Amino acid sequence: MRSTVTVFAALFAASLVATPIVISASNALATPDHTDVVAMPASVTPIEVAAVPAPVQAETCMRKVRVVYAGYANDTCRR
């Protein structure tokens, strides 16, 4: 029991010491607040535009009837 408390106390103390070190290191590696404007040439690549064909005409059936309900459809919707 006593060794468990000692290990816990050691881990707690180590975390207290390590926290400021980790925070200062992460702040040192962070992006600076100031930014410098750098002019970069942007290349423009021309693209070809082609006409797209019209979509296929939709079926006149509002409901597709399957085998189970085959008796409820009119003649144009049956396959």
C-alpha positions in Angstrom: 0.0 0.0 0.0 2.8 2.4 0.9 4.7 1.8 -2.3 1.5 2.5 -4.3 1.1 5.8 -2.7 4.8 6.6 -3.3 4.5 5.8 -7.0 1.4 7.9 -7.3 3.0 10.8 -5.5 6.1 10.5 -7.8 3.9 10.5 -10.9 1.9 13.5 -9.6 5.1 15.5 -8.9 6.6 14.6 -12.3 3.4 15.8 -14.0 3.5 19.1 -12.2 7.1 19.6 -13.3 6.6 18.5 -16.8 3.5 20.5 -17.6 5.2 24.0 -17.9 8.0 22.5 -19.9 5.5 20.9 -22.4 3.5 24.1 -22.7 6.5 26.3 -23.3 7.8 23.8 -25.9 4.5 23.8 -27.7 4.4 27.6 -27.7 7.9 27.7 -29.1 6.9 25.5 -32.0 3.6 27.3 -32.6 3.0 29.5 -35.6 4.1 33.1 -35.0 1.4 35.8 -34.7 2.9 38.0 -37.4 2.7 37.0 -41.1 4.7 38.1 -44.0 3.0 38.6 -47.4 4.8 36.7 -50.1 3.9 37.2 -53.8 3.7 33.9 -55.6 2.9 33.7 -59.3 -0.2 31.7 -60.0 -0.2 29.6 -63.1 -3.5 29.4 -65.0 -4.2 26.2 -66.9 -6.8 26.4 -69.7 -9.4 23.7 -69.8 -11.6 22.5 -72.6 -15.4 22.8 -72.0 -17.6 20.3 -73.9 -21.4 20.1 -74.2 -23.1 17.6 -72.0 -25.9 15.6 -73.5 -29.4 16.0 -72.1 -30.5 13.4 -69.5 -32.5 10.4 -70.6 -36.3 10.9 -70.5 -37.7 9.6 -67.2 -40.3 6.8 -67.3 -43.9 7.8 -67.2 -44.6 5.4 -64.3 -44.7 7.1 -60.9 -44.4 3.7 -59.2 -42.3 0.8 -60.3 -44.3 -2.4 -59.7 -42.5 -5.6 -58.9 -43.6 -9.2 -58.9 -45.6 -9.1 -55.7 -47.8 -6.2 -56.8 -47.9 -7.1 -60.5 -51.7 -7.1 -60.5 -52.0 -3.4 -59.5 -50.1 -1.8 -62.3 -51.4 -0.6 -65.6 -50.0 -2.0 -68.9 -47.4 0.8 -69.5 -45.6 0.1 -66.1 -45.3 -3.7 -66.5 -42.1 -5.2 -67.6 
